[in-house]
Amino acid sequence: MRKGTALVVGATGITGGNLAAYLVASGWTVYGLSRRATEQSGVIPVTADLLDEAATAQALAGLPITHVFYCTWIRRDNEKANVEANSQMMRNLFAALDSDNLDHASLVTGTKQYLGSFEAYGSGRIETPFRESEPRVPGDNFYYALEDVLFDAAERHGFAWNVHRPHTVIGYARGNAMNMGTTIAVYASICKETGQPFVFPGSQIQWNALTDMTDALVLARQMEWAATTPGAANQAFNTVNGDVFRWRRMWREIGEYFGLEVQGPEVQRPEASDDPDTMQPLEVQMAGIESTWREMAEKHGLVEPDVAKLASWWHTDADLGRDQECVNDTTKSRDFGFDHFRETRAAFFDLFARLRAEKIIP
């Protein structure tokens, strides 16, 4: 028996791609909306640029969508432009859908809800663990703009909603802008190939502080649960694996997995300072690495010779370079009845194994 007709917006991304596969396996009819057609088994591709109102309306015309899962965003040069572009995308989506069929819409945002936008990252200084009841951080933030568009559409058309706030999603996806797991795997593979140590590229605070992450399947499970559990409707939920870790241990364990010499941040900054001028982030370290990766791809028979389509140096730098602890409280989600969890170390290792099996990394 089919559970509903889902539209996964951003079906080629790390969140949307894993969600679409999970929903298909769980008995949903799934349409996958993206700018380039998804090729996932069981997912019906819908191609459109959400910034193009007419093209979006044409692509979605007549589709019997009951549940929307919004898992996409677009990056602009500044946060004001991020707000304008991303809110327009969501407005175009809801304008194109038949609201009489729509029962529920889910929005995926993240921990920048509590940390502030890319431009004001960490400006909120909210005490950990982050709770869903925290007030918004002052300033522009496209997450807030998306929430406001969602709330307005839900009120006008009478459908239920949920907002999900993961923290650094781990999962399989190629060509994705926010993919720490694959980025670390590519970095480790380059270190292995070139005989370089596996140096932690972030801050002393991130090296030592507690943190958490989100497996893509945990997020998919929570999104389906919230969308189909009446008592969970119209709520925001943090979404993390349920364990916490310190990078100083996790980095060593990842290094051991790849057979690398591990070094902490003090190696690149002997003064143990978090001064940005002394940091050597991945975006700096990996500048000009494209030819090395192409040679590795040819040598090892890898399927993607363009490292820019695999690694998002800037996004991983943003996560690992933060100067505050980041831990998310999931008590609310558990109180509402969702208790799925995942060991973060296992999530990393399972991803690395798949990347090797599919010849993404050596």
Beta strands, then each sheet from edge to edge (+ up, - down):
strand 1: 5-9
strand 2: 29-34
strand 3: 43-47
strand 4: 67-70
strand 5: 104-108
strand 6: 160-166
strand 7: 169-170
strand 8: 198-199
strand 9: 210-211
strand 10: 214-215
strand 11: 235-239
strand 12: 245-246
strand 13: 262-263
sheet 1: 3+ 2+ 1+ 4+ 5+ 6+ 11+
sheet 2: 7+ 10+
sheet 3: 8+ 13+
sheet 4: 9+ 12-
end
